[in-house]
Amino acid sequence: MGLIGEVLLLPFAPVRGSAWVIEQVLREAERLYYDPAAVRAELARLEEELTAGEISEEEFDRREDELLDRLEIGLRAGTGNSDGTA
């Protein structure tokens, strides 16, 4: 795209900038959501809740499955370091 195209698209620069910022925020949120270290910490908290009697076995199983799915996706995507840290 040449100079004329850039000049014509100049009024849309704030929209393009906002879209870029939103994309970056979304990418970082997904990285944190699937971070293996964060998921492992949530699994540990979940087990503590079960041990303390704060949740039922059924609730534990449901939430554990969700967390294990997130962990698998995070490990497959290579989120975080191999030692489990971000």
Secondary structure, DSSP 8 states (H G I E B T S, - for coil): --HHHHHHHGGGHHHHHHHHHHHHHHHHHHHHHT-HHHHHHHHHHHHHHHHTTSS-HHHHHHHHHHHHHHHHHHHHHT-S-TTS--
